[in-house]
């Protein structure tokens, strides 16, 4: 019978070297009756806990958002291993360094990708507002934390020269992207049209017309994605919807509602970026993929109120990048965290994050 996985996680702390015969069961030599104590290996003496337990603690802290005191209690309760509160913070920084190569590889991959989804959400560093940025392909996700939601934040994530097609919402920072290399999220657009309906007055008719177009666009898209339409057929079906949306937006620019006017003018200005998905493989009409990947960061911020230091921000970036990428690739997370920490401690080459890389 295979040994339970939890037994593989527990590693003997150094303090057990000093356990006496009266404190623990020991086995004497059946011939001479003596007890011989072996030297603990150097790599065991060098750390308070081993890489498997370290992987578990990092996962609890960096993805399940457990507080440091909660992790301290968990380790002592489940594994019977008392640890100091500061050991949890020290482990985070050790794991952060161990995951740095994986984070760098993920960032290079999303920067060079032909298509990618991008989004951002608020974060806190020592109580000050900053931003958690994320970019993802189908198999790789990358996160960075920067003090700005402006162009500098986007550059920190995707580089000075942005390559490929970027799917995002209509936030102004993405306005610097070339329209034919950009896809605007239709899920956000749907919510915006609903807001026009809720405003009533002249905006209501514009919102309802927009929602009708959204409904038909998603209907044709789902048929295409399910194999019921070829790309040429998708483009043929979408063409009249594009004209209908243009007409609705043009009418919205003339209604007696300043907010509705501004919205319609804004969407008309980027109208070409609404239809990129109809011409390019790998581009979807929504940014749902990135929003789902960013969700753990949102929950972490609400639970732990961000970080206290730049080092803490780097740990957040790297653990989110590694865990979300492994989940996209359907690879075991704890094994990779263990291998990364073990390789770091042994000064060995870090494991490869990108499948097939």
C-alpha positions in Angstrom: 0.0 0.0 0.0 1.4 3.4 -1.0 2.4 5.7 1.8 -0.1 8.6 2.3 1.0 11.8 0.7 0.8 13.7 3.9 3.6 11.5 5.4 5.8 12.7 2.6 5.3 16.3 3.5 6.5 16.0 7.1 10.3 16.3 7.6 12.1 16.0 10.9 13.1 19.3 12.5 16.6 19.7 13.9 15.4 19.7 17.5 14.7 16.0 17.4 18.5 15.4 17.4 18.4 16.1 21.1 15.4 13.9 22.0 16.5 11.5 24.7 15.6 7.8 25.1 13.0 8.8 27.7 11.2 11.2 25.4 10.9 9.0 22.3 10.9 5.3 21.3 14.4 4.2 20.2 15.6 0.9 18.9 18.6 -0.7 20.5 21.0 -3.0 18.8 19.7 -6.6 19.5 23.3 -7.8 20.0 25.0 -5.2 22.2 22.1 -3.2 23.5 23.6 0.1 22.5 21.8 3.0 20.8 23.8 4.7 17.9 22.8 8.2 16.8 23.7 9.2 13.2 24.7 12.7 12.2 21.9 14.7 10.7 22.5 15.6 7.0 23.9 19.1 6.4 20.9 20.1 4.3 18.5 19.1 7.1 20.5 21.1 9.7 20.6 24.1 7.4 16.9 24.8 7.5 14.1 24.9 10.1 11.9 22.8 7.8 12.4 20.9 4.5 11.2 21.8 1.0 8.1 19.8 1.1 6.7 21.4 4.2 8.0 24.7 2.7 6.0 24.1 -0.4 2.8 23.5 1.6 3.3 26.6 3.7 4.0 28.7 0.6 0.8 27.5 -1.1 -1.2 28.2 2.0 0.2 31.7 2.2 0.5 32.6 -1.5 -2.7 31.2 -3.0 -5.1 30.2 -0.2 -4.5 33.6 1.5 -4.0 32.1 5.0 -2.5 34.5 7.5 0.9 34.0 9.0 -0.5 33.1 12.4 -3.0 30.7 10.8 -0.1 29.0 9.0 1.9 28.8 12.2 -1.0 27.1 14.0 -1.7 24.8 11.0 1.8 23.5 10.9 1.9 22.8 14.6 -1.6 21.3 14.7 -1.3 19.1 11.6 2.4 18.2 11.5 3.2 18.6 15.2 6.1 21.0 14.3 6.2 24.2 16.3 7.6 27.1 14.2 8.2 30.8 14.9 5.9 33.4 13.3 8.9 35.0 11.6 9.8 31.7 9.9 6.6 32.0 7.7 7.8 35.4 6.4 11.3 34.1 5.9 10.0 31.2 3.9 8.0 33.5 1.7 11.1 35.4 0.8 13.1 32.2 0.2 10.4 30.8 -2.0 10.1 34.2 -3.8 13.8 34.0 -4.8 13.3 30.3 -5.8 10.5 31.3 -8.1 12.2 34.3 -9.7 13.4 32.3 -12.8 9.9 30.9 -13.4 8.4 34.4 -13.2 10.9 35.8 -15.6 10.2 33.0 -18.1 6.4 33.5 -17.8 6.7 37.2 -18.4 8.9 36.8 -21.5 6.4 34.3 -22.9 3.4 36.6 -22.5 5.3 39.5 -23.9 6.2 37.5 -27.0 2.8 35.9 -27.5 0.8 36.5 -30.6 -2.4 37.0 -28.5 -2.8 37.8 -24.8 -5.4 39.0 -22.3 -4.6 41.8 -20.0 -6.3 43.3 -16.9 -5.5 45.1 -13.7 -6.9 45.5 -10.2 -6.2 47.5 -7.1 -3.6 46.5 -4.5 -2.0 47.9 -1.4 1.6 48.3 -0.4 2.1 49.5 3.1 -1.4 51.0 3.0 -0.7 53.0 -0.3 -2.7 52.3 -3.4 -0.9 50.4 -6.2 -2.0 48.0 -8.9 -1.8 44.3 -9.6 -1.4 43.8 -13.4 -1.9 40.5 -15.1 -1.4 39.1 -18.7 -2.2 35.6 -19.9 -2.2 33.3 -22.9 -4.1 30.0 -22.9 -1.3 28.3 -21.0 0.8 31.0 -19.2 -0.1 33.8 -16.8 2.1 36.5 -15.4 1.5 39.1 -12.7 3.4 42.3 -11.6 2.6 44.9 -8.9 3.4 48.5 -9.8 2.5 51.9 -8.1 0.6 53.1 -11.2 -2.4 52.2 -13.3 -1.1 54.2 -16.1 1.2 53.5 -19.0 4.2 52.7 -16.8 2.3 49.8 -15.3 1.4 48.4 -18.7 5.0 48.7 -19.8 6.3 46.9 -16.7 4.0 44.0 -17.6 4.4 43.8 -21.4 7.6 45.8 -22.1 8.3 49.0 -24.0 7.3 47.6 -27.3 4.0 45.6 -27.1 3.8 42.7 -29.4 0.7 40.7 -30.6 -3.0 41.3 -30.1 -4.1 42.5 -26.7 -7.6 41.8 -25.3 -8.7 44.2 -22.6 -11.5 46.4 -21.4 -11.9 50.1 -22.5 -9.7 51.6 -19.8 -7.9 54.6 -21.2 -4.3 53.2 -20.7 -5.1 50.7 -23.5 -5.8 53.6 -25.9 -2.2 53.6 -26.9 -2.5 50.2 -28.6 -3.0 50.1 -32.3 -6.7 49.4 -33.0 -6.1 46.4 -35.4 -3.9 44.8 -32.7 -6.5 45.2 -30.0 -9.7 43.4 -28.9 -12.2 45.2 -26.7 -14.1 43.0 -24.3 -17.8 42.5 -25.2 -18.7 41.4 -21.7 -17.8 44.9 -20.5 -19.6 46.4 -23.4 -22.7 44.4 -22.5 -22.7 45.9 -19.0 -22.2 49.4 -20.4 -25.3 49.0 -22.6 -27.3 47.7 -19.6 -26.3 50.9 -17.7 -27.7 53.0 -20.5 -31.0 51.0 -20.2 -31.0 51.7 -16.5 -30.5 55.4 -17.0 -33.8 55.6 -18.9 -34.7 58.5 -21.1 -33.0 58.8 -24.5 -30.2 56.5 -23.3 -32.6 53.6 -22.9 -33.3 53.0 -26.6 -29.5 53.1 -27.3 -28.8 50.6 -24.6 -31.5 48.2 -25.8 -30.3 48.4 -29.4 -26.8 47.7 -28.2 -27.9 44.7 -26.1 -29.6 43.2 -29.1 -26.4 43.4 -31.1 -24.4 41.9 -28.2 -26.9 39.0 -28.0 -26.6 38.2 -31.7 -22.8 38.6 -31.6 -22.4 36.1 -28.8 -24.9 33.7 -30.6 -22.8 33.7 -33.8 -19.5 33.4 -31.8 -20.8 30.4 -29.8 -21.8 28.7 -33.1 -18.3 29.4 -34.5 -16.5 28.1 -31.4 -18.6 25.0 -31.4 -17.7 24.2 -35.0 -21.1 25.2 -36.5 -19.6 28.1 -38.6 -16.5 28.5 -40.6 -14.6 31.8 -40.1 -15.8 33.2 -43.4 -19.4 32.4 -42.3 -18.8 34.1 -39.0 -17.6 37.3 -40.7 -20.6 37.2 -43.0 -23.0 36.9 -40.1 -21.3 39.6 -38.1 -21.2 42.2 -40.9 -24.9 43.4 -40.4 -24.4 43.5 -36.6 -21.5 45.8 -37.1 -23.6 48.2 -39.1 -26.4 48.0 -36.6 -24.1 48.9 -33.8 -22.6 51.8 -35.7 -26.1 53.2 -36.3 -27.1 52.8 -32.6 -23.9 54.5 -31.4 -24.3 57.3 -33.9 -27.9 57.9 -32.7 -26.6 57.8 -29.1 -24.2 60.7 -29.8 -27.3 62.9 -30.4 -29.5 62.0 -27.4 -30.1 64.5 -24.6 -27.8 62.7 -22.2 -24.2 63.8 -21.7 -23.0 60.5 -20.3 -24.7 58.5 -23.1 -23.1 60.9 -25.6 -19.6 60.4 -24.2 -20.0 56.6 -24.1 -21.2 56.4 -27.7 -18.4 58.7 -29.0 -15.8 56.7 -27.1 -16.9 53.3 -28.5 -17.2 54.7 -32.0 -13.6 55.9 -31.8 -12.4 52.4 -31.1 -15.0 50.6 -33.1 -12.5 48.7 -35.2 -11.2 47.0 -32.0 -14.5 45.4 -31.4 -14.2 43.0 -34.3 -10.6 41.7 -34.2 -11.8 38.3 -32.9 -13.6 37.7 -36.3 -10.3 37.8 -38.2 -7.6 36.3 -35.9 -7.2 32.8 -34.4 -6.8 32.7 -30.7 -8.7 35.9 -30.0 -12.0 35.8 -28.1 -14.5 38.6 -27.9 -14.3 38.8 -24.1 -11.6 39.2 -21.4 -13.2 36.6 -19.1 -10.0 34.5 -19.3 -7.9 37.1 -17.6 -10.6 38.2 -15.1 -10.8 34.6 -13.8 -7.1 34.4 -13.4 -7.0 37.7 -11.6 -9.7 36.7 -9.2 -7.4 35.1 -6.6 -5.5 38.3 -6.4 -8.7 40.2 -5.7 -9.6 37.8 -2.9 -6.1 38.1 -1.5 -6.3 41.9 -1.4 -9.6 41.8 0.4 -8.5 39.2 2.9 -4.9 40.4 3.7 -5.1 44.1 2.6 -2.0 43.8 0.3 1.6 43.8 1.3 3.9 45.7 3.7 7.1 45.8 1.5 8.4 45.5 -2.0 9.7 42.0 -1.1 6.2 41.0 -0.2 4.9 42.3 -3.5 7.5 40.2 -5.4 6.3 37.1 -3.5 2.7 37.9 -4.5 3.7 38.4 -8.2 5.7 35.2 -8.4 3.5 32.8 -6.5 0.4 33.9 -8.4 2.3 33.6 -11.7 3.5 30.1 -10.9 0.3 28.7 -9.4 -2.0 30.1 -12.1 0.3 28.9 -14.9 0.5 25.4 -13.5 -3.3 25.3 -13.1 -3.7 26.4 -16.8 -1.4 23.6 -17.7 -3.1 21.1 -15.4 0.2 20.4 -13.6 0.7 19.6 -9.9 1.4 22.8 -7.9 3.0 21.4 -4.7 5.5 19.3 -6.7 6.7 22.3 -8.6 7.0 24.5 -5.4 8.9 21.7 -3.7 11.3 21.2 -6.7 11.9 25.0 -6.9 12.7 25.4 -3.3 14.9 22.2 -3.3 16.8 23.4 -6.4 17.3 26.8 -4.8 18.7 25.4 -1.6 21.0 23.0 -3.5 22.1 25.8 -6.0 20.7 23.7 -8.8 18.9 24.7 -12.0 15.3 25.7 -11.3 12.5 23.5 -12.7 10.9 24.6 -16.0 7.6 26.3 -15.6 6.5 26.2 -19.3 5.4 22.8 -20.4 7.6 21.6 -23.2 10.1 24.4 -22.5 
